[in-house]
Amino acid sequence: KTLRDTLRGERDLLEKTMREHQQAMSEALEQRQRLESAAAKREDGLSRRAQHAEREVDELRAASVPESQLRQAREEARRDHEELMDALRKQREEARRSDEHYVA
């Protein structure tokens, strides 16, 4: 072989190696971009879910009644119930007396 043939062979081998390396780098870059895109989508989805959960918590907090107000409302309902039961007893008593008066 001549020196020219030897150098040409080495050049061809070097070019082939560089093309293979470039192709591997391109594939790695594409894979990295796909992974970053998928990660960004997951992150976006998780962020939306977190925001939704935060809104739900805020809504629950806004809708919840403090314990003191709940106790007060229960006490008022109990008093109203007692007053209504007393009024009902009085009306029944009056109706009974009225029936006795007409029967007698």
C-alpha atoms as an extended CHARMM CRD file, in Angstrom:
* protein
*
       104  EXT
         1         1  LYS       CA              0.0000000000        0.0000000000        0.0000000000  PROA      1               0.0000000000
         2         2  THR       CA              1.0540000000        3.4810000000       -0.6160000000  PROA      2               0.0000000000
         3         3  LEU       CA              1.1530000000        6.1820000000        1.9590000000  PROA      3               0.0000000000
         4         4  ARG       CA             -1.7100000000        7.9000000000        0.1480000000  PROA      4               0.0000000000
         5         5  ASP       CA             -3.9120000000        4.7890000000        0.4560000000  PROA      5               0.0000000000
         6         6  THR       CA             -3.0600000000        4.4190000000        4.1180000000  PROA      6               0.0000000000
         7         7  LEU       CA             -3.8750000000        8.0780000000        4.8440000000  PROA      7               0.0000000000
         8         8  ARG       CA             -7.1060000000        7.8360000000        2.8410000000  PROA      8               0.0000000000
         9         9  GLY       CA             -8.1410000000        4.7650000000        4.8620000000  PROA      9               0.0000000000
        10        10  GLU       CA             -7.4030000000        6.5130000000        8.1450000000  PROA      10              0.0000000000
        11        11  ARG       CA             -9.3310000000        9.5940000000        6.9710000000  PROA      11              0.0000000000
        12        12  ASP       CA            -12.3110000000        7.4630000000        5.9420000000  PROA      12              0.0000000000
        13        13  LEU       CA            -12.2440000000        5.6680000000        9.3050000000  PROA      13              0.0000000000
        14        14  LEU       CA            -12.0110000000        9.0120000000       11.1500000000  PROA      14              0.0000000000
        15        15  GLU       CA            -14.9250000000       10.4500000000        9.1360000000  PROA      15              0.0000000000
        16        16  LYS       CA            -16.9870000000        7.3280000000        9.7980000000  PROA      16              0.0000000000
        17        17  THR       CA            -16.2340000000        7.5530000000       13.5230000000  PROA      17              0.0000000000
        18        18  MET       CA            -17.1460000000       11.2670000000       13.5450000000  PROA      18              0.0000000000
        19        19  ARG       CA            -20.4470000000       10.5650000000       11.7130000000  PROA      19              0.0000000000
        20        20  GLU       CA            -21.3090000000        7.7850000000       14.1750000000  PROA      20              0.0000000000
        21        21  HSD       CA            -20.4550000000       10.0670000000       17.0890000000  PROA      21              0.0000000000
        22        22  GLN       CA            -22.5480000000       12.9030000000       15.6060000000  PROA      22              0.0000000000
        23        23  GLN       CA            -25.4780000000       10.5280000000       15.0650000000  PROA      23              0.0000000000
        24        24  ALA       CA            -25.2070000000        9.2350000000       18.6480000000  PROA      24              0.0000000000
        25        25  MET       CA            -25.1060000000       12.8250000000       19.9400000000  PROA      25              0.0000000000
        26        26  SER       CA            -28.1800000000       13.7280000000       17.8590000000  PROA      26              0.0000000000
        27        27  GLU       CA            -30.0870000000       10.7030000000       19.1600000000  PROA      27              0.0000000000
        28        28  ALA       CA            -29.0850000000       11.5210000000       22.7290000000  PROA      28              0.0000000000
        29        29  LEU       CA            -30.2240000000       15.1240000000       22.2500000000  PROA      29              0.0000000000
        30        30  GLU       CA            -33.5770000000       13.9930000000       20.8300000000  PROA      30              0.0000000000
        31        31  GLN       CA            -34.0810000000       11.5740000000       23.7220000000  PROA      31              0.0000000000
        32        32  ARG       CA            -33.1790000000       14.2900000000       26.2240000000  PROA      32              0.0000000000
        33        33  GLN       CA            -35.6640000000       16.6730000000       24.6030000000  PROA      33              0.0000000000
        34        34  ARG       CA            -38.3970000000       14.0070000000       24.7400000000  PROA      34              0.0000000000
        35        35  LEU       CA            -37.6490000000       13.3390000000       28.4070000000  PROA      35              0.0000000000
        36        36  GLU       CA            -37.6570000000       17.0620000000       29.2200000000  PROA      36              0.0000000000
        37        37  SER       CA            -40.9530000000       17.4850000000       27.3720000000  PROA      37              0.0000000000
        38        38  ALA       CA            -42.5190000000       14.5710000000       29.2550000000  PROA      38              0.0000000000
        39        39  ALA       CA            -41.1820000000       15.9300000000       32.5520000000  PROA      39              0.0000000000
        40        40  ALA       CA            -42.5820000000       19.3800000000       31.7580000000  PROA      40              0.0000000000
        41        41  LYS       CA            -45.9950000000       17.8440000000       30.9930000000  PROA      41              0.0000000000
        42        42  ARG       CA            -45.9290000000       15.8760000000       34.2490000000  PROA      42              0.0000000000
        43        43  GLU       CA            -44.8650000000       18.9590000000       36.1680000000  PROA      43              0.0000000000
        44        44  ASP       CA            -47.6410000000       21.0000000000       34.5420000000  PROA      44              0.0000000000
        45        45  GLY       CA            -50.2050000000       18.3140000000       35.3990000000  PROA      45              0.0000000000
        46        46  LEU       CA            -48.9860000000       18.0980000000       38.9810000000  PROA      46              0.0000000000
        47        47  SER       CA            -49.0140000000       21.8770000000       39.2640000000  PROA      47              0.0000000000
        48        48  ARG       CA            -52.6140000000       22.0130000000       38.0370000000  PROA      48              0.0000000000
        49        49  ARG       CA            -53.5990000000       19.2610000000       40.4790000000  PROA      49              0.0000000000
        50        50  ALA       CA            -51.8810000000       21.1100000000       43.3370000000  PROA      50              0.0000000000
        51        51  GLN       CA            -53.6450000000       24.3590000000       42.4230000000  PROA      51              0.0000000000
        52        52  HSD       CA            -56.9660000000       22.5190000000       42.2620000000  PROA      52              0.0000000000
        53        53  ALA       CA            -56.3370000000       20.9600000000       45.6740000000  PROA      53              0.0000000000
        54        54  GLU       CA            -55.4010000000       24.3610000000       47.1050000000  PROA      54              0.0000000000
        55        55  ARG       CA            -58.6330000000       25.8600000000       45.7350000000  PROA      55              0.0000000000
        56        56  GLU       CA            -60.6310000000       23.0090000000       47.2820000000  PROA      56              0.0000000000
        57        57  VAL       CA            -58.9450000000       23.5750000000       50.6440000000  PROA      57              0.0000000000
        58        58  ASP       CA            -59.6440000000       27.3120000000       50.4030000000  PROA      58              0.0000000000
        59        59  GLU       CA            -63.2820000000       26.6070000000       49.5210000000  PROA      59              0.0000000000
        60        60  LEU       CA            -63.6030000000       24.2130000000       52.4530000000  PROA      60              0.0000000000
        61        61  ARG       CA            -62.0500000000       26.7500000000       54.7930000000  PROA      61              0.0000000000
        62        62  ALA       CA            -64.3860000000       29.4490000000       53.5110000000  PROA      62              0.0000000000
        63        63  ALA       CA            -67.3980000000       27.1560000000       53.8570000000  PROA      63              0.0000000000
        64        64  SER       CA            -66.5070000000       25.7630000000       57.2480000000  PROA      64              0.0000000000
        65        65  VAL       CA            -68.1190000000       27.1820000000       60.3370000000  PROA      65              0.0000000000
        66        66  PRO       CA            -66.0150000000       27.9510000000       63.3970000000  PROA      66              0.0000000000
        67        67  GLU       CA            -66.7010000000       25.6700000000       66.3660000000  PROA      67              0.0000000000
        68        68  SER       CA            -68.0390000000       28.5520000000       68.4640000000  PROA      68              0.0000000000
        69        69  GLN       CA            -70.6020000000       29.4610000000       65.8000000000  PROA      69              0.0000000000
        70        70  LEU       CA            -71.5910000000       25.8080000000       65.5000000000  PROA      70              0.0000000000
        71        71  ARG       CA            -72.1340000000       25.5420000000       69.2680000000  PROA      71              0.0000000000
        72        72  GLN       CA            -74.1170000000       28.7880000000       69.2420000000  PROA      72              0.0000000000
        73        73  ALA       CA            -76.3200000000       27.5850000000       66.3700000000  PROA      73              0.0000000000
        74        74  ARG       CA            -76.9310000000       24.2650000000       68.1380000000  PROA      74              0.0000000000
        75        75  GLU       CA            -77.8640000000       26.0740000000       71.3560000000  PROA      75              0.0000000000
        76        76  GLU       CA            -80.2530000000       28.3500000000       69.4730000000  PROA      76              0.0000000000
        77        77  ALA       CA            -81.8260000000       25.3450000000       67.7440000000  PROA      77              0.0000000000
        78        78  ARG       CA            -82.2190000000       23.6010000000       71.1240000000  PROA      78              0.0000000000
        79        79  ARG       CA            -83.8900000000       26.6860000000       72.6320000000  PROA      79              0.0000000000
        80        80  ASP       CA            -86.1700000000       27.0360000000       69.6070000000  PROA      80              0.0000000000
        81        81  HSD       CA            -87.1080000000       23.3670000000       69.9130000000  PROA      81              0.0000000000
        82        82  GLU       CA            -87.8830000000       23.7660000000       73.6100000000  PROA      82              0.0000000000
        83        83  GLU       CA            -89.9960000000       26.8670000000       72.9590000000  PROA      83              0.0000000000
        84        84  LEU       CA            -91.9220000000       25.0910000000       70.2160000000  PROA      84              0.0000000000
        85        85  MET       CA            -92.4880000000       22.0450000000       72.4450000000  PROA      85              0.0000000000
        86        86  ASP       CA            -93.7010000000       24.3270000000       75.2810000000  PROA      86              0.0000000000
        87        87  ALA       CA            -96.0630000000       26.1170000000       72.8940000000  PROA      87              0.0000000000
        88        88  LEU       CA            -97.3350000000       22.7580000000       71.6250000000  PROA      88              0.0000000000
        89        89  ARG       CA            -97.9110000000       21.5160000000       75.1970000000  PROA      89              0.0000000000
        90        90  LYS       CA            -99.8060000000       24.7250000000       76.0290000000  PROA      90              0.0000000000
        91        91  GLN       CA           -101.9600000000       24.3900000000       72.9030000000  PROA      91              0.0000000000
        92        92  ARG       CA           -102.7040000000       20.7550000000       73.7180000000  PROA      92              0.0000000000
        93        93  GLU       CA           -103.5710000000       21.7160000000       77.2860000000  PROA      93              0.0000000000
        94        94  GLU       CA           -105.8570000000       24.4860000000       76.0520000000  PROA      94              0.0000000000
        95        95  ALA       CA           -107.4710000000       22.1180000000       73.5390000000  PROA      95              0.0000000000
        96        96  ARG       CA           -107.9980000000       19.5230000000       76.3010000000  PROA      96              0.0000000000
        97        97  ARG       CA           -109.5430000000       22.1310000000       78.6070000000  PROA      97              0.0000000000
        98        98  SER       CA           -111.6990000000       23.4010000000       75.7830000000  PROA      98              0.0000000000
        99        99  ASP       CA           -112.8950000000       19.8420000000       75.0450000000  PROA      99              0.0000000000
       100       100  GLU       CA           -113.6580000000       19.3340000000       78.7590000000  PROA      100             0.0000000000
       101       101  HSD       CA           -115.5410000000       22.6220000000       78.8710000000  PROA      101             0.0000000000
       102       102  TYR       CA           -117.7400000000       21.7030000000       75.8780000000  PROA      102             0.0000000000
       103       103  VAL       CA           -118.2470000000       18.1380000000       77.0800000000  PROA      103             0.0000000000
       104       104  ALA       CA           -119.2410000000       19.2560000000       80.5470000000  PROA      104             0.0000000000
